[in-house]
Amino acid sequence: MTHIGIIIGSTRPGRNGEQVAKWVAGHAEQRTDATFELVDLKDFPLPHLDEPMPPAMGQYQHDHTKAWAAKIAEFDGFVMVTPEYNHSTSGVLKNAIDYLFAEWNNKAVGFVSYGGVGGARAVEHLRLVAGELKMADVRTSVSLSMFTEFKNFSEFQPSDFQVSTLSTMFDELVAWSSALAPLRDRQLAAQQA
Ligand SMILES: Cc1cc2nc3c(=O)[nH]c(=O)nc-3n(C[C@H](O)[C@H](O)[C@H](O)COP(=O)(O)O)c2cc1C
């Protein structure tokens, strides 16, 4: 069964990201075409990137990197739940992404973002990053405005129409995650040869 990780891209005390990610996970649970799991960056405390070798070399030295790599390797695709910080994604999510390489390759990714303009600028930056990591970023993304989808900028109250956008994103994500399975198998075989 295709296995999708839902990554919470904020570790800030009082973060809105947790409410959003739990909403994503709640709808994901109702699907039968994939299994889903929340991945909280708080559970994987990574310092500023401290691996001596570039991640593409796959020579991880630190236990925190190995633990993070093992978790990400479990998945066939991802939903990145990202805030918008200074017209981009959060530093903590970018740092966590930068730690790894092969574990992201040939997997699909969909985005759920939030911010003043729905976090759209964060998602556009993440799409550039996804390309370098050989990830297939699906077209549909969920953009949640802080002005309309959050009461007092802190209580998540999504509009009904967001659910159908989320569902379309899931459809695209599960389809591409499974379609890329042969490439991942080939990659694994090459690594083991
Ligand atoms: C450091 C920082 C920078 C921010 N920059 C932007 C921004 O450029 N555009 C925007 O729409 N919102 C911006 N915001 C507002 C966040 O999108 C909003 O606070 C959101 O709830 C942050 O996600 P979090 O609560 O999960 O950490 C910023 C917030 C922080 C903390």
The ligand as an SDF file (V2000), in Angstrom:
LIG
                    3D

 31 33  0  0  0  0  0  0  0  0999 V2000
    9.0830   34.5710   10.9890 C   0  0  0  0  0  0  0  0  0  0  0  0
    7.7190   34.7740   10.3650 C   0  0  0  0  0  0  0  0  0  0  0  0
    7.6240   35.3250    9.1200 C   0  0  0  0  0  0  0  0  0  0  0  0
    6.3840   35.4720    8.5030 C   0  0  0  0  0  0  0  0  0  0  0  0
    6.3420   35.9480    7.2370 N   0  0  0  0  0  0  0  0  0  0  0  0
    5.1600   35.9100    6.5780 C   0  0  0  0  0  0  0  0  0  0  0  0
    5.1280   36.2500    5.2020 C   0  0  0  0  0  0  0  0  0  0  0  0
    6.1000   36.5930    4.5860 O   0  0  0  0  0  0  0  0  0  0  0  0
    3.9350   36.1720    4.5650 N   0  0  0  0  0  0  0  0  0  0  0  0
    2.8050   35.7570    5.2020 C   0  0  0  0  0  0  0  0  0  0  0  0
    1.7620   35.6810    4.5720 O   0  0  0  0  0  0  0  0  0  0  0  0
    2.8060   35.4420    6.5200 N   0  0  0  0  0  0  0  0  0  0  0  0
    3.9580   35.5100    7.2100 C   0  0  0  0  0  0  0  0  0  0  0  0
    3.9990   35.1630    8.5410 N   0  0  0  0  0  0  0  0  0  0  0  0
    2.7570   34.7810    9.1840 C   0  0  0  0  0  0  0  0  0  0  0  0
    2.6130   33.2590    9.2170 C   0  0  0  0  0  0  0  0  0  0  0  0
    2.2510   32.7420    7.9830 O   0  0  0  0  0  0  0  0  0  0  0  0
    1.6080   32.8420   10.2780 C   0  0  0  0  0  0  0  0  0  0  0  0
    2.0090   33.3900   11.5140 O   0  0  0  0  0  0  0  0  0  0  0  0
    1.5120   31.3300   10.4300 C   0  0  0  0  0  0  0  0  0  0  0  0
    0.5970   31.0090   11.4550 O   0  0  0  0  0  0  0  0  0  0  0  0
    2.8750   30.7420   10.7740 C   0  0  0  0  0  0  0  0  0  0  0  0
    2.8240   29.3600   10.8420 O   0  0  0  0  0  0  0  0  0  0  0  0
    2.9640   28.5780   12.2380 P   0  0  0  0  0  0  0  0  0  0  0  0
    1.9950   29.2440   13.1880 O   0  0  0  0  0  0  0  0  0  0  0  0
    2.5950   27.1760   11.9510 O   0  0  0  0  0  0  0  0  0  0  0  0
    4.3750   28.7390   12.6780 O   0  0  0  0  0  0  0  0  0  0  0  0
    5.2150   35.0770    9.1820 C   0  0  0  0  0  0  0  0  0  0  0  0
    5.3240   34.5400   10.4800 C   0  0  0  0  0  0  0  0  0  0  0  0
    6.5570   34.3650   11.0590 C   0  0  0  0  0  0  0  0  0  0  0  0
    6.6400   33.7330   12.4300 C   0  0  0  0  0  0  0  0  0  0  0  0
  1  2  1  0
  2  3  1  0
  2 30  2  0
  3  4  2  0
  4  5  1  0
  4 28  1  0
  5  6  2  0
  6  7  1  0
  6 13  1  0
  7  8  2  0
  7  9  1  0
  9 10  1  0
 10 11  2  0
 10 12  1  0
 12 13  2  0
 13 14  1  0
 14 15  1  0
 14 28  1  0
 15 16  1  0
 16 17  1  0
 16 18  1  0
 18 19  1  0
 18 20  1  0
 20 21  1  0
 20 22  1  0
 22 23  1  0
 23 24  1  0
 24 25  2  0
 24 26  1  0
 24 27  1  0
 28 29  2  0
 29 30  1  0
 30 31  1  0
M  END
$$$$
